[in-house]
Amino acid sequence: MEVRFILKILQRGWWLILISALLALNFSLIYSYYFASPQYESVARFIVSPNLQSTDNQDIVDSLDTLDRRSIIATYAEVLNSNQIKQEALLLLGDDPSAFEDYTMSATLIPDANVIRYSVRGPNPEVAALLANGIGQYAIDYVRRLYVVYNIDFLDRATPDEEAIRPRPLQDAILALMVGTVIGVGLAIFRDQVSATITRFGQRNTIDYESQAYTRTYFDRHMRQEVVKQPDVIITLGIIHLNGIQDIYDSLPQVYINKIMRKVTETLRYQLRGNDIVGRWSKLQFAVLLLGTDGISAASRFEHIQEILDQPISLEEGGEFDINLDVRIGFADRQGGEAINVLINQAESALNISMESNTKTNMYKVRPFG
């Protein structure tokens, strides 16, 4: 269920995902081809080994044992990473060190080998190779003055690389497309959640939670808007009172109240036409607005509604707890251009007669009920 729910969200927000992915792709391509400065990498490799000319056999064995503990080779790597070594090497190359601010140098150890990898990255491949070899040679000379037991030398000298390591338009575009798609999915889910929140917030003033019918405020506004649009419109207003639960309403569990009220709303909607509306008039009352229907025509419909709603409602499976609503209905029609407030008073007067008489459904008359 959760997967299908998410798929529906993505289906509704497919355009957000598409736009996000295309924007990310275009941004990546534009940046790669028009703004990004190419970066090249030149790599020199150095090997560390015992100095056979200055050690005897026992010293060679001890030197190899020390190399296995990686302390010597790690020290040499730190020499290559030293800012002082870099600055002095650049001065020997005959240039101002600040001219190489766009270049980055780093030395790393090759796992399970007495080899150091020295990398220089920058915008010019020839300069990067020159720096890697120049700084590497200066570090070799520096180490040889300090350590005579171990020797460090070039394993591979750096050479200019013709292919830039950055940007790589194809790989960057694929990555941007994936990131854009993920962002689009997030935006689609976020949009759906915000939309649902706004809808629920709007329904608080439109839909009654217990019954899922319209609130009285919305019902009343809708009724008045119909009269404003069509001043001579014929309408019938019916008010339905649930007399059977009047004395027990406050003691009923909320789940039972919801079930009763929603059952009434469902029944009323089923019995009405598409342009008729149902609202929660008060705690125990519903209102029905019949558009284009006079009172005489509405009478049989209200009597039918009263018969259906008077059938017991089962609140538990198996019919262990049934309740009778004992519905009373009063209604009035508007044919002579009466004000809505007058129509409401007439419907409520008819309901009062239904509450006091054996006739459960009554229509308001000019000289009513006499």
Residue pairs with C-beta under 8 A, 6 or more apart in sequence:
6 189
9 188
9 189
9 192
10 17
10 185
10 188
12 188
12 192
13 184
13 187
13 188
13 189
13 191
13 192
14 188
16 184
16 187
16 188
16 191
17 181
17 184
17 185
17 187
17 188
18 184
19 184
20 180
20 181
20 183
20 184
20 187
21 177
21 180
21 181
21 184
22 180
23 180
24 176
24 177
24 179
24 180
24 181
24 183
25 173
25 176
25 177
25 180
27 176
28 169
28 172
28 173
28 175
28 176
28 177
29 169
29 173
31 167
31 172
32 167
32 168
32 169
32 172
32 173
33 169
36 166
36 167
37 123
38 123
38 164
38 166
38 167
39 121
39 122
39 123
39 164
39 165
39 166
39 167
40 121
40 122
40 123
40 124
40 125
40 128
40 160
40 161
40 163
40 164
40 165
41 119
41 120
41 121
41 128
41 161
41 165
42 119
42 120
42 125
42 128
42 129
42 131
42 132
42 158
42 159
42 160
42 161
43 117
43 118
43 119
43 120
43 132
43 156
43 158
44 117
44 118
44 132
44 133
44 136
44 154
44 156
44 157
44 158
45 110
45 115
45 116
45 117
45 118
45 154
45 155
45 156
46 76
46 80
46 115
46 116
46 118
46 136
46 140
46 152
46 153
46 154
46 155
47 114
47 115
47 116
47 152
47 153
47 154
47 155
48 67
48 72
48 73
48 76
48 114
48 115
48 116
48 150
48 151
48 152
49 67
49 114
49 150
49 151
50 59
50 60
50 63
50 64
50 67
50 149
50 150
50 151
51 148
51 149
51 150
51 151
52 60
54 148
54 149
55 63
55 149
59 149
63 149
63 150
66 72
67 73
67 114
67 150
70 109
72 147
72 150
73 109
73 114
73 116
74 109
76 116
76 139
76 143
76 150
76 152
77 107
77 108
77 109
77 116
78 107
79 85
79 139
79 142
79 143
80 105
80 107
80 116
80 118
80 135
80 136
80 139
81 105
81 106
81 107
85 135
85 138
85 139
85 142
86 97
86 105
86 135
87 97
88 138
89 134
89 135
89 137
89 138
89 139
90 96
90 97
90 100
90 131
90 134
90 135
91 97
92 134
92 138
93 130
93 131
93 134
100 122
100 127
100 131
102 122
102 123
103 120
103 121
103 122
103 127
103 128
103 131
104 120
104 121
104 122
105 118
105 119
105 120
105 131
105 132
105 135
106 118
106 119
107 116
107 117
107 118
107 119
108 116
108 117
108 119
109 115
109 116
109 117
110 116
110 117
115 155
116 152
118 132
118 135
118 136
118 158
119 132
120 128
120 129
120 131
120 132
120 135
120 158
121 128
121 165
122 128
122 131
125 160
125 161
125 162
126 160
128 158
128 160
128 161
129 158
129 159
129 160
129 161
132 158
133 154
133 157
133 158
136 154
136 157
136 158
137 154
139 152
140 152
140 153
140 154
143 150
143 152
144 151
144 152
205 215
205 217
205 218
206 214
206 215
206 218
207 213
207 214
207 215
208 214
208 215
208 261
208 279
208 280
210 257
210 258
210 261
210 262
210 280
211 258
211 261
211 262
211 264
211 265
211 280
211 286
212 261
212 262
212 265
213 261
213 265
213 268
213 278
213 279
213 280
213 286
214 222
214 277
214 278
214 279
214 280
215 279
215 280
216 279
216 280
216 281
216 282
216 287
218 279
219 277
219 279
219 280
219 281
219 287
219 289
220 279
220 340
222 277
222 289
223 235
223 237
223 289
223 340
224 340
226 233
226 235
226 289
226 291
227 233
227 235
227 334
227 340
231 337
232 337
233 291
233 292
233 334
234 292
234 293
234 294
234 333
234 334
234 335
235 289
235 290
235 291
235 292
235 293
235 333
235 334
235 343
236 289
236 290
236 293
236 294
236 295
236 297
236 298
236 331
236 332
236 333
236 334
237 287
237 288
237 289
237 290
237 331
237 332
237 333
237 334
237 343
237 344
237 347
238 287
238 288
238 290
238 298
238 302
238 329
238 330
238 331
238 347
239 281
239 285
239 286
239 287
239 288
239 329
239 330
239 331
239 347
239 348
239 350
239 351
240 264
240 268
240 281
240 285
240 286
240 287
240 288
240 305
240 309
240 327
240 328
240 329
241 284
241 285
241 327
241 328
241 329
241 330
241 351
241 354
241 355
242 260
242 264
242 284
242 285
242 286
242 325
242 326
242 327
243 284
243 325
243 326
243 327
243 328
243 355
244 323
244 324
244 325
244 326
244 327
245 252
245 260
245 284
245 323
245 325
246 284
249 257
249 283
249 284
252 260
256 315
259 313
259 315
260 313
260 315
260 323
260 325
261 280
263 313
264 286
264 309
264 325
265 278
265 286
267 305
267 308
267 309
268 278
268 286
268 288
268 305
269 278
271 301
271 304
271 305
271 308
272 278
272 288
272 290
272 301
273 290
275 291
275 292
276 288
276 289
276 290
276 291
276 293
277 288
277 289
278 286
278 287
278 288
279 286
279 287
279 288
279 289
280 286
280 287
281 287
285 351
288 302
288 305
288 331
290 298
290 301
293 301
293 333
294 333
294 335
295 331
295 332
295 333
295 363
295 364
298 331
298 333
298 363
299 331
299 361
299 363
302 329
302 331
302 361
303 361
305 327
305 329
306 327
306 328
306 329
306 360
306 361
309 325
309 327
310 324
310 325
310 326
310 327
310 360
312 322
312 323
312 324
313 322
313 323
313 324
313 325
314 321
314 322
315 321
315 322
315 323
327 360
328 351
328 354
328 355
328 360
328 361
329 351
329 354
329 360
329 361
329 362
330 347
330 348
330 349
330 350
330 351
330 352
330 353
330 354
330 361
330 362
330 363
330 364
331 347
331 350
331 361
331 362
331 363
331 364
332 343
332 346
332 347
332 349
332 350
332 363
332 364
333 343
333 363
334 340
334 343
338 346
346 364
347 364
349 364
349 368
350 362
350 363
350 364
350 368
351 362
353 359
353 362
353 368
353 369
354 360
354 361
354 362
357 369
362 369
